[in-house]
């Protein structure tokens, strides 16, 4: 049957074939029946059709194309109608279009002056600024918020602009300052090696907020780098080592009197496109590697090489986080640390919390949609 733009539809045993002069696409009958517009509740957009309830596999009895609409009459006489535009969008991409599926923009050690910056007032009052902030977080993995009030509520109020606060082993919020009986090196004035947070949690939190409440000490500079940039470069320079770090999980732990967290994580994570989506690095929370000893003959040199790559000065951003600033970053991508500082003169206090990556992307999608309607 011929229709708009000379599309022709042919019924086959298990699906339909759409063709015109220079394109050809195939659509499975199960997929077509399952995604009939009538399969979804009009209010909630949730699927209400149960394809497993069909007595027989779905087969088209008749098809026609008219005014850019493909109409299928099934053998049980149910009728489905699809616009060709919607069908072809799936045929060409095989995925629902996602405004949050943005390419990562890798950065190097000279990135700090170029880091996305927004005032707390901007992101609270301007939805376009919030959208730009979320976009920077997805693309670059980090942004700086300035003008933060020195109050306990300013941090959770900021975080909740992008998502719900996700509690971790430290609770809903945590304080980074010198403690008399620390359970973590963060709560001392010692230097912190480059790491990602809470790798011992089975699903480590995705986005971290660190609000600087005070910083009058000598030393204590913040250290940041783009772990995705380092891992991607390693893939080009040392592909065999890169493959080992993406294929095998190693153990991490965080064990004290009141808790005992354990997990296995891949040091380098890949997304559905095969690109580096994240890294997990924390020497002070790494457990005894429990891979087979002969595998460790190759794995350990690869792991050590990656740690050394993370220390190359070309990747490292060093800067002072000042009172009233909040650094926000992707905990699965951005590797961070700290220089040691003198705790006997001055005061250094950061207040932190997390949200999940999915919250960030959800907020970005809704902001894009709402701002387009303004």
Buried (B, 14 or more C-beta within 10 A) or exposed (E): BEBEEEBBBEBEEEBBEBBBEEEEBEBEBBEBBBBBEEBBEEEEEEEEBEBEEBEEEBBBEEBEBEEEBBBBBBEEEBEBEBEBEEBBBBBEEEEEEEBBBBEBBBBBBEBBEEBBBBBBBBBBEBBEBBBBBBBBBBBBBBBBBBBBBEEEEBBBBBBBBBBEBBEBBBEEBBBBBBEEEEBBBBBBBBBBBBBBBBBBBEEBBBBBBBBBBBBEBEBBBBBBBBBBBBBBBBBEEBEEBBBBBBEBEBBBBBEEEEEEBEBBBBBBBBEEEEEBBBBBBBEEBBBEBEBEEEEBEBBEBBBEBBEEBBEEEEBBBBBEBEBBBBBBBBBBBBBBBBBBBEBEEBEBBBBBBBBBBEBBBBBBBBBBEEBEEE
